[in-house]
Amino acid sequence: MIVKTLGRVDYLPTLEAMRAFTAARDADTPDELWLCEHPPTFTQGLAGKPEHLLGPGDIPVVATERGGQVTYHGPGQVTAYPLVDLRRLGIFVKEYVFRLETAIIQTLDGYGVTGLRVGGAPGIYVRPGDPGAHAALTGPIQGFSGLAKIAALGIKVSRHCTYHGLALNVAMDLEPFLRINPCGYEGLETTSLDKIGVFTDWPTAAGRLAERLSAQLQP
């Protein structure tokens, strides 16, 4: 997998570049992983409902073809776009999502943070009050009580090839998340590493995430 660090780039040109890469690739095209950071942008998924945009204000809203509802991208967030041929990798979409989440969980574990999956709600969650706790979630989760989302997923697959990806909150201004129902969940709390006591810089977090994603997305 070829890893490319793009730095801070506007969202729409990056989306157009992913589309172009995916449309032009063939069976021999190497997989790539793009790492970047976007200026403040709300992105709406294919089935996104307008009522989940509570008041975007001065932040632009971009409609996309990825799955999921509305989310926010902004400074202090590592956004990772794996451009992967699933057929060559020998896996289907469900396994692909599981591997993306595993890479995030492993990255968080390296910082002493326990990442958690919630059934039916893609992404990774943490316990803000006790981020290193290893106790498993038990019983139905009512309104994400005691949890906050630290990483979001939204993917698109075209001709067995993936684009869009995931976002890990590292050191963010979280106020824009209050302008939406994150990922379509009213009242869902979001957090970032710095808010739970983990202080790292963007290049370090991006490098660790890239390492885990590259390992997870090997044949």
N, C-alpha and C positions, 0 to 999 in steps of 0.2 A: 504494500500500500504506500502510495506517495503522499506524504504529509506536506501541506502548504499552509503557512501562517500568513494570512492576508492582512492582519492588523485591523485597524478601525476602517470599515468600509460601509458605504450606504447600503441599505437593505435591497432596494429594487434592482440596482445593477447586479448585485450578487445573485439574486434570484434568477435574473435573466441569464447570467453566466452558467448557473447550475442547469437550467433548462437546455441551454445550447450544448453543454457538455454531454448531457444525458441523451439528447437527440442524435448527436454525432458519433457517440461511442459504438464500438462493435465488440465482438466476442473476444478480441485480443487487447482491448483497451485496459490498461492497468487501473485498478481502483484507486481513488484518491480520497483524502480527508482534508477538508478545508476548515481552518480555525480562524475565527474572526470575532470582532466586537462591532456592534452596530450603534449608530446614534439612536436617540429615543424613537421608537417605532412600535405601534401596535400592529399585529398581523392577525388576520381573521381566516380561520380554516374554511374548507369547502362547504361544510354544513353549518357554518357559524351563524348564530342568531343575533340580530342587531340589538336585542334587549340586554345582551351581556356587555355591551359597550355603554357604560353608565354615563361617562362624560369625558371623552378623550381630550377635550380642550385643544391645546396647541400642538399635540403630538399626532403626526399623520397616521392614518389607518390604511393598511395595504391588504387587499383581498388576495388570497393565495389558493392553490389547489391542494395544499396539504390536508391531512386529517385533523380533527380536533376543532376546538372553538378558538376564542380570542386569547392571545398572550401578548406579553410585552418583551421587547428587546431594548437594551440600553447599555450605557457604559458600565464597566465592572462586571459584565457577564461574559462567560466564555460560550460562544455559539459554535457548535461543531456540525459540519455537514459531511457525513460519509456518503460518498458516491460509489456504490457497491453493486456488483453484478451478483444477485442472489442465486441465480441458476448456477453460476460457476462456483459459488461458495457452497452450494448444495443445501440451502436452507429455505424455508418459507417465511412469510412476513411475521408470523407469531414468534418464531424463534429469533428472528432479527431484532424485534422489539425487546425480547427478553435479554439478548446479548447487549444491546445498548444500555438497558437499565443496569445490567451487571457491571458494565464498565464504569458507570457513575457510582454505583455502590462501592466498587473497589477503590475508586479515586477518593471518595469520602472516607473510607476506612483508613487510607494512608494519612489522613488528617485527624484520626481518632474519632470520627463521626460515624454513627450508624445510619445508613440509608435504608429506607423502608419502602416496600411496594404496598399499594392499596388496590385490592381487586376491583377491576372495572374503572379505575382512574389512572391511566398511564402517567408515568413520571415517577420521581423519587421524592420521598417525604422524610422529615426528621422530627424529632421531639425537641422543640426549642428549649424546653425547661431542663432537659437532660439528654443532650445530643449524643453522648457516648453510650447510652443505655443499650444493652443487647437484648432486652426482653422482647419476645415476639408479640406482634399484635394479636389480640384474641377477641373473638366475637365480632359482630358487625360494627363498623366504624360509623358513629353517628355524627354527621356534619364535620368530619375530620377533627373531632375533639382531641386536643392535645398535640396536633400535628401541624406542620407547616410545609409547604412545597418549596423545595430548593432547586429542583431541576424539572424542566418540561420537555416533552417529546411531541413531535409532529412530523410525520413522514409522508412521502409520496413514492409510489412505485410505478414505473413506466417501462414496459417491455422487460420485466424482471429486474430493472435497475432502479436503485433508490436515489432520492435526493430529498432536500430539506433535512431535518435532523433533530438536534437537541440543544438545550441551553442550560448551563450550570451557573447559578448566581454566586458570585465570588465576593464582590464588595460593591453593592449597589445602593442607589437611592430607591427605596421601595415605594415611594409615594405613588408613582404611576399605576402600580397594581391596584390601588384603591379606586381607580377610575374605571375598572372593569370587574367582571366576575371571572377571575382567572380560570382559564380552561373550561368556562361554563359553570363553575361552582360558586354559588352565592356565598359570600362570607369566608371563602377559603383564604387562610393566612399564607403569605409567602415570606420567605426569609432568604438570607444569603450567609455565606461562611463567616463574614466579619460580624454579623449580628448574633452569631452563636459562639463567638469567642475564638474563631480561627482566622488568623491574619496571614495572608499570603498575597503575592502579587499575581497579576494576570498571566505573565509568561510561565511562571511556575505551575499554576493551576492548569493552564492550557497544555503544557508539556506532559503533565501527569495524566490528564484525561486522554490525550492523544496516544500515549503509551498503552493505556488500558484498552482503548477502542481498537487500536491496531492489533493487539493480542486477541481480542474477542472476534475480530473479523477476518481471521486467517482461515484458510480451508482446513 
